[in-house]
Amino acid sequence: MNFRLAWPCAFLLAAGLAQAADPPIVISTGKSGGGYNTIGERLKNVLAEQDQPAQVLTSAGSIENLTRLDDPQTPVSVGLTQADALKYYLKDHPGFADQFINLGEIGKECVFIVTGKDSDIRSDSDLQQKGKNRLIAVQSPKSGVAVTWEYMTLLEPAFKNTAPAFVDGAEALLQIKSGGKASQIQAAMVVQKPMAKSTEMQVVLDNPKDFRLVPVKDWDLNDKLPDGSAVYTFENVTVAEKKWGFDTAVDTICTRGLMLANKNKLTADQRTRLSKVMLLAASRVVGEPGK
């Protein structure tokens, strides 16, 4: 037997087995069919082209993704989150700041607060008034929308004068429309890409006589992530183009969607593959901006 040939072959075989033994990249996303889940599936498909196995898990949203990513007992190695949810999570889990790496942004997400056309709520300051006993509809307590509202109340405590109601957005809009000023739910909050066609936004745009968007401009909502970047930017956001001869826009706050990885749960090869994907094929993963 030629040992000079056998040793290199054995080494290559062992290296190949070690690489094959790498665990799959597990991506925690969001609800089935949602924007984050779609991004996770795209990432899985791009990685598959590199023979890198990946799994996509649905979740309740940003906080569950961060919890899974942080927990050494879960296989989740990549998680999608809003920047404000990350800052909110780090408040109680500061050690996580040393564990994650940011693989890149996955799109802008803006806060849209909807109220009835005849509502007394004209600005975000009206939501801060005491004694009005108003409710604002958000999604489930673990959703990114709920986290955004909770984080807004941390930055501007007066928002606590309007309590969250965990009601589906479509149901909340129906209550606002049918109940008018008598409805206890006087507003609904949606967090989405600027021109995404969510059910709630489509209802607002198709029924301008019944609903309108509330500006959000309170400067107390200004905050920074550990890297110094803004949690929220203050923008004039176009939500529909050239309907009835003009754009539909509103002043509001926007945050960023982020793709994070736990560097302790990935091999060096997996980190390299993910970095290359987000450098060279990010548009395939994220999709069209704003949509």
C-alpha positions as CSV (number, residue, x, y, z in Angstrom):
1,M,0.0,0.0,0.0
2,N,1.3,3.5,-0.9
3,F,1.1,5.3,2.5
4,R,2.1,8.6,0.8
5,L,-1.1,8.5,-1.1
6,A,-3.2,7.0,1.6
7,W,-2.6,9.8,4.2
8,P,-3.8,12.7,2.0
9,C,-6.8,10.7,0.9
10,A,-7.7,9.9,4.5
11,F,-7.3,13.5,5.4
12,L,-9.6,14.7,2.6
13,L,-12.2,12.1,3.5
14,A,-12.1,13.2,7.2
15,A,-12.4,16.8,6.2
16,G,-15.3,16.1,3.9
17,L,-17.1,14.1,6.7
18,A,-16.4,17.0,9.2
19,Q,-17.9,19.5,6.7
20,A,-20.9,17.2,6.1
21,A,-21.4,17.0,9.8
22,D,-22.0,20.7,10.2
23,P,-25.5,21.3,11.5
24,P,-27.9,23.1,9.2
25,I,-28.3,26.9,9.5
26,V,-31.6,27.4,11.3
27,I,-33.5,30.6,10.5
28,S,-36.2,32.0,12.8
29,T,-38.5,34.3,10.9
30,G,-42.1,35.2,11.5
31,K,-45.7,34.1,10.8
32,S,-46.2,31.8,7.9
33,G,-46.7,33.8,4.7
34,G,-45.4,37.0,6.3
35,G,-42.5,39.2,5.1
36,Y,-39.9,37.8,7.4
37,N,-40.9,34.2,6.6
38,T,-40.6,35.0,2.9
39,I,-37.1,36.4,3.4
40,G,-36.1,33.3,5.4
41,E,-37.3,31.0,2.6
42,R,-35.4,33.0,0.0
43,L,-32.2,32.8,2.1
44,K,-32.7,29.0,2.4
45,N,-33.0,28.7,-1.3
46,V,-29.9,30.7,-2.0
47,L,-27.9,28.7,0.5
48,A,-29.2,25.5,-1.1
49,E,-27.4,26.5,-4.3
50,Q,-24.2,26.4,-2.3
51,D,-25.1,22.9,-0.9
52,Q,-25.5,24.5,2.5
53,P,-28.6,23.0,4.3
54,A,-30.9,25.4,6.1
55,Q,-34.2,25.2,7.9
56,V,-36.8,27.9,8.3
57,L,-38.9,28.2,11.5
58,T,-42.0,30.3,11.9
59,S,-42.4,32.4,15.0
60,A,-44.5,35.0,16.7
61,G,-42.0,37.7,15.6
62,S,-38.9,39.6,16.5
63,I,-38.7,38.9,20.3
64,E,-39.2,35.2,19.9
65,N,-36.5,35.2,17.2
66,L,-34.1,37.0,19.5
67,T,-34.9,34.7,22.4
68,R,-34.2,31.7,20.2
69,L,-31.1,33.2,18.8
70,D,-29.8,34.0,22.3
71,D,-30.6,30.7,23.9
72,P,-27.7,28.2,23.6
73,Q,-30.2,25.3,24.0
74,T,-32.0,26.1,20.7
75,P,-30.5,25.4,17.2
76,V,-31.5,28.8,15.8
77,S,-28.4,30.4,14.4
78,V,-30.0,33.2,12.3
79,G,-32.9,35.4,13.4
80,L,-34.8,38.3,11.7
81,T,-35.8,41.3,13.9
82,Q,-36.7,44.9,13.9
83,A,-34.0,47.3,15.2
84,D,-36.3,48.6,17.9
85,A,-37.0,45.1,19.1
86,L,-33.3,44.5,19.3
87,K,-32.8,47.5,21.5
88,Y,-35.7,46.5,23.6
89,Y,-34.3,43.0,24.0
90,L,-30.8,44.2,24.9
91,K,-32.3,46.2,27.8
92,D,-32.9,43.0,29.8
93,H,-30.2,40.9,28.0
94,P,-27.1,43.1,27.7
95,G,-24.8,40.0,27.3
96,F,-26.4,39.2,23.9
97,A,-24.6,42.3,22.5
98,D,-21.4,40.2,22.4
99,Q,-22.9,37.2,20.8
100,F,-24.6,38.4,17.7
101,I,-23.3,39.7,14.4
102,N,-25.4,41.8,12.0
103,L,-25.5,40.2,8.6
104,G,-27.3,43.1,7.0
105,E,-30.5,45.1,6.7
106,I,-33.6,43.4,5.3
107,G,-35.7,46.5,4.6
108,K,-37.2,49.6,6.1
109,E,-40.3,49.2,8.3
110,C,-42.4,52.2,9.3
111,V,-45.0,52.8,12.0
112,F,-48.5,53.6,10.6
113,I,-51.2,54.7,13.1
114,V,-54.7,54.6,11.6
115,T,-57.7,56.3,13.1
116,G,-61.2,57.2,11.9
117,K,-61.7,60.2,9.6
118,D,-63.7,62.1,12.3
119,S,-61.5,61.0,15.2
120,D,-60.2,63.6,17.7
121,I,-56.8,62.0,17.3
122,R,-54.9,64.3,14.9
123,S,-51.3,63.7,16.0
124,D,-49.3,61.4,18.2
125,S,-49.6,63.9,21.1
126,D,-53.3,63.2,21.2
127,L,-52.5,59.6,22.1
128,Q,-50.5,60.9,25.1
129,Q,-53.5,62.7,26.7
130,K,-54.6,61.6,30.1
131,G,-58.1,60.5,31.0
132,K,-59.3,59.6,27.5
133,N,-59.4,55.8,28.1
134,R,-58.4,55.2,24.6
135,L,-57.2,51.9,23.2
136,I,-54.8,51.3,20.2
137,A,-55.1,48.0,18.5
138,V,-51.8,46.1,18.0
139,Q,-51.2,42.4,17.1
140,S,-50.5,39.7,19.6
141,P,-48.3,40.5,22.7
142,K,-45.3,38.8,21.1
143,S,-45.6,40.5,17.7
144,G,-43.2,43.1,16.4
145,V,-46.0,45.7,16.4
146,A,-46.6,45.1,20.1
147,V,-42.9,45.4,20.8
148,T,-42.7,48.7,18.9
149,W,-45.6,50.1,20.9
150,E,-44.0,49.0,24.2
151,Y,-40.7,50.5,23.2
152,M,-42.4,53.8,22.2
153,T,-43.9,53.9,25.7
154,L,-40.4,53.5,27.2
155,L,-39.0,56.4,25.2
156,E,-42.1,58.6,25.7
157,P,-44.0,57.4,28.8
158,A,-47.0,59.6,28.0
159,F,-48.0,57.1,25.3
160,K,-49.0,54.8,28.2
161,N,-52.1,57.0,28.5
162,T,-53.4,55.0,25.5
163,A,-53.4,51.3,26.3
164,P,-52.8,48.5,23.8
165,A,-55.6,46.2,22.7
166,F,-54.4,42.9,21.3
167,V,-56.9,42.8,18.4
168,D,-56.5,41.8,14.7
169,G,-56.0,44.9,12.6
170,A,-58.9,44.3,10.3
171,E,-61.3,43.7,13.2
172,A,-60.0,47.0,14.8
173,L,-60.6,49.0,11.7
174,L,-64.2,47.6,11.5
175,Q,-64.8,48.7,15.1
176,I,-63.4,52.2,14.4
177,K,-65.5,52.5,11.3
178,S,-68.8,51.2,12.8
179,G,-68.4,52.6,16.3
180,G,-67.0,56.0,15.4
181,K,-66.1,58.1,18.5
182,A,-68.1,55.6,20.7
183,S,-65.6,52.9,19.9
184,Q,-63.1,52.3,22.7
185,I,-60.5,51.3,20.2
186,Q,-59.8,54.6,18.5
187,A,-56.6,53.7,16.6
188,A,-54.8,50.8,15.1
189,M,-51.1,50.4,14.6
190,V,-49.3,48.7,11.7
191,V,-45.6,48.2,11.2
192,Q,-44.7,47.4,7.6
193,K,-42.6,48.4,4.6
194,P,-43.7,51.7,3.3
195,M,-45.7,50.5,0.3
196,A,-46.5,47.0,1.4
197,K,-50.1,46.0,0.6
198,S,-51.2,44.8,4.0
199,T,-54.9,44.3,4.6
200,E,-55.0,47.3,7.0
201,M,-53.2,49.7,4.7
202,Q,-55.3,48.6,1.7
203,V,-58.5,49.3,3.6
204,V,-57.2,52.8,4.6
205,L,-56.2,53.7,1.0
206,D,-59.4,52.4,-0.5
207,N,-61.6,54.2,2.1
208,P,-60.3,57.7,2.5
209,K,-63.7,58.9,3.7
210,D,-63.5,56.6,6.7
211,F,-59.9,56.5,7.7
212,R,-56.7,58.6,7.9
213,L,-53.1,58.2,9.0
214,V,-51.8,59.9,12.1
215,P,-48.4,61.7,12.0
216,V,-45.8,60.4,14.5
217,K,-43.2,63.0,15.1
218,D,-42.3,63.0,18.9
219,W,-38.6,63.6,19.1
220,D,-38.4,61.7,22.4
221,L,-38.6,58.6,20.2
222,N,-35.0,59.3,19.0
223,D,-32.6,56.5,20.3
224,K,-29.5,54.7,19.2
225,L,-28.3,51.1,18.9
226,P,-25.0,50.0,20.5
227,D,-23.3,50.7,17.2
228,G,-24.5,54.3,17.2
229,S,-27.0,53.9,14.4
230,A,-30.5,55.3,14.9
231,V,-33.3,53.0,16.1
232,Y,-35.9,55.2,14.4
233,T,-35.6,57.7,11.6
234,F,-38.1,60.5,11.2
235,E,-39.4,60.5,7.6
236,N,-42.2,61.6,5.3
237,V,-43.2,58.2,4.0
238,T,-45.2,57.7,0.7
239,V,-47.6,54.8,1.1
240,A,-49.3,55.1,-2.3
241,E,-48.4,56.8,-5.5
242,K,-50.5,59.1,-7.7
243,K,-53.9,58.1,-6.5
244,W,-56.4,60.9,-7.3
245,G,-53.5,62.8,-8.8
246,F,-51.3,63.0,-5.7
247,D,-49.1,60.8,-3.5
248,T,-50.4,59.6,-0.2
249,A,-47.8,60.3,2.4
250,V,-47.5,60.7,6.2
251,D,-44.8,61.9,8.6
252,T,-43.8,59.0,10.8
253,I,-41.0,57.0,12.3
254,C,-39.2,54.1,10.6
255,T,-36.9,51.4,11.8
256,R,-34.9,48.7,10.0
257,G,-35.3,45.1,9.6
258,L,-32.1,43.2,10.5
259,M,-30.7,39.8,9.9
260,L,-28.7,38.7,12.9
261,A,-26.6,35.6,13.5
262,N,-25.3,34.1,16.7
263,K,-21.6,33.7,16.0
264,N,-21.2,31.0,18.6
265,K,-23.8,28.8,16.8
266,L,-22.1,28.9,13.3
267,T,-19.0,27.3,12.0
268,A,-16.4,29.6,10.3
269,D,-17.5,28.2,6.9
270,Q,-21.2,29.0,7.6
271,R,-20.3,32.5,8.7
272,T,-18.3,33.0,5.5
273,R,-21.2,31.6,3.3
274,L,-23.8,33.9,5.0
275,S,-21.5,36.9,4.6
276,K,-21.0,36.3,0.9
277,V,-24.7,35.8,0.4
278,M,-25.6,39.1,2.0
279,L,-22.8,40.9,0.2
280,L,-23.4,39.4,-3.3
281,A,-27.0,38.3,-3.4
282,A,-28.8,40.4,-0.8
283,S,-31.3,41.6,-3.4
284,R,-32.4,38.0,-4.0
285,V,-32.9,37.5,-0.3
286,V,-34.6,40.8,0.6
287,G,-36.6,41.3,-2.5
288,E,-37.7,44.7,-3.8
289,P,-37.2,47.6,-1.4
290,G,-40.3,49.0,0.1
291,K,-42.6,46.3,-1.2
